[in-house]
Amino acid sequence: MTESPTILSDPAALREAIGQMRGRGQKIGLVPTMGALHEGHLSLVDHLAPMVDAVVCSIFVNPKQFGANEDLDSYPRQMEDDVALLSDKKVQLVFAPRVEDMYPDDFQTTVSVGAVSTGLCGGSRPGHFDGVATVVAKLLLLVLPDVAVFGEKDYQQLLVIRQMVRDLAIPVQIEGAPIIRADDGLALSSRNAYLTSGERAAAPLLQQTLVNSAGRLKRGDDSAVVVRDAIAALSAGGFDVDYFEVRDAGTLAPLSGPVPPGTARLLAAARLGSTRLIDNVAV
Ligand code: AMP
């Protein structure tokens, strides 16, 4: 399909367009993004397209999920390229609100999810998941999709959204989609554009270390030893490790000792220079 999607920034216009889709009996899917789209984002569209009649993709660099010293201002914005990429996909509508459309001056509400958003990225980025939950709740309420899809690349985010949707009884099915990687294993990310060529060459070590560590855990090695070795390997490879942890795959509760196969997730965040990379693998 090569028809250009309709681009809307006004929430009222979005509601109207969604109302028309619903009036036609269409099942609607939502792909929330911050833009600077790559094959990872496009895979979410492909994942959703067979499940629905119409795909809505939101593009919004959400200031509430960036900390004071983070990369909000430098985060890549490339609306025209993004729309061109989505035009090759089955996307009917792009919702690209301005900050003031989503957060007018008198905006006062924060959605804050509990235990699952603490630790990991919630630990190293205080307030991040409040910002994520707040914007995703608002996007879900604006679009009222039947299905919304999130990448396992942001595994904790996926579980935070699932928890929020359960707790608030938001009537939407949440789909998780697998991580899309470059040929050398690096998980695709809009932030990979920040890497220098030297850092880009070093970056695949993050996934390699996760995979090696998952292999050791599957063979019954002790979690603490595996994590210690992984942090040492990443540090030797030039990474500054934020966290490298073994967690329950369903709840993100911390695990220790040997872990039963099929129940755990290994999650990591580490910096190469000023670029923070995250990745995770199943155990
Ligand atoms: P972002 O634009 O970074 O907020 O990401 C928007 C959505 O795309 C989130 O659900 C991410 O988890 C997902 N995503 C980002 N990178 C990837 C990837 N490499 N593979 C799969 N999903 C991804």
Boltz pocket constraint, residues with backbone or C-beta under 6 A from the ligand:
constraints:
  - pocket:
      binder: B
      contacts: [[A, 32], [A, 33], [A, 34], [A, 35], [A, 40], [A, 41], [A, 43], [A, 44], [A, 149], [A, 150], [A, 151], [A, 152], [A, 153], [A, 154], [A, 177], [A, 178], [A, 179], [A, 180], [A, 181], [A, 187], [A, 188], [A, 189], [A, 190]]
      max_distance: 6.0
